Amino acid sequence: MNILAIGAHPDDVEYGCGGSLLRFARKGCNVYLFVATGGEGGGTAEARRREQEQSAKLLGAKNIFWGGYHDTRLPLGKELITRIESVVKDVHPSLIFAHAPRDTHQDHRVLSEATLSATRYTRDVLLYEVPTTQDFMPTFFVDIRETLEDKLDLLRAHQSQVDKTHVEDIDILTIARSSANFRGIQGRLKYAEGFLPVRFVIEP
């Protein structure tokens, strides 16, 4: 089973679905990442690329597909949609994770919309949240009680971003743990990641 996780910047995927990806990887699934930009708006592209590669190694990802787009300037249009389609064709994923559409960051909004077009023929697509996501009301939950601490390690690998939350005295690790606890309560679990399904087929 191949899993594709799509993110606008280094660390988006880890926050949004890192715990779920760890569970899939440990069950023998092949995990692939598509990162659209180098995240240079939050540091140097070289440093953030190294951090993403370190995180992917901890995750056990098979490959990172880099979009090569500039942070904060992700263009919505045929070029981006075609780029995502080419990755989907290469990976042939059974499940795709991507940004939810309502978000205060323009790159997240653009990538979500482009992904919805690029994955129109993919059966199972789940949308995740990041700290800038708005009006997120998940109806699908994944239990991450066994992978939460390792998810936090994935986020620690992005060391240049840990304290860049713009919330006084709260780092990304605290936010991720709090979110996992809250989504867990919603899903009647201790810790969970929540998702909005675009499509999700259950086979008995």
Secondary structure, 3 states (H helix, E strand, C coil): CEEEEEECCCCHHHHHHHHHHHHHHHCCCEEEEEEEECCHHHCCHHHHHHHHHHHHHHHCCCEEEEEEECCCCCCCCHHHHHHHHHHHHHHCCCEEEEECCCECCHHHHHHHHHHHHHCCCCCCEEEECCCCECCCCCCEEEECCCCHHHHHHHHHHCHHHCCCCCCCCCCHHHHHHHHHHHHHHHCCCCCEEEEEEEECCCCC
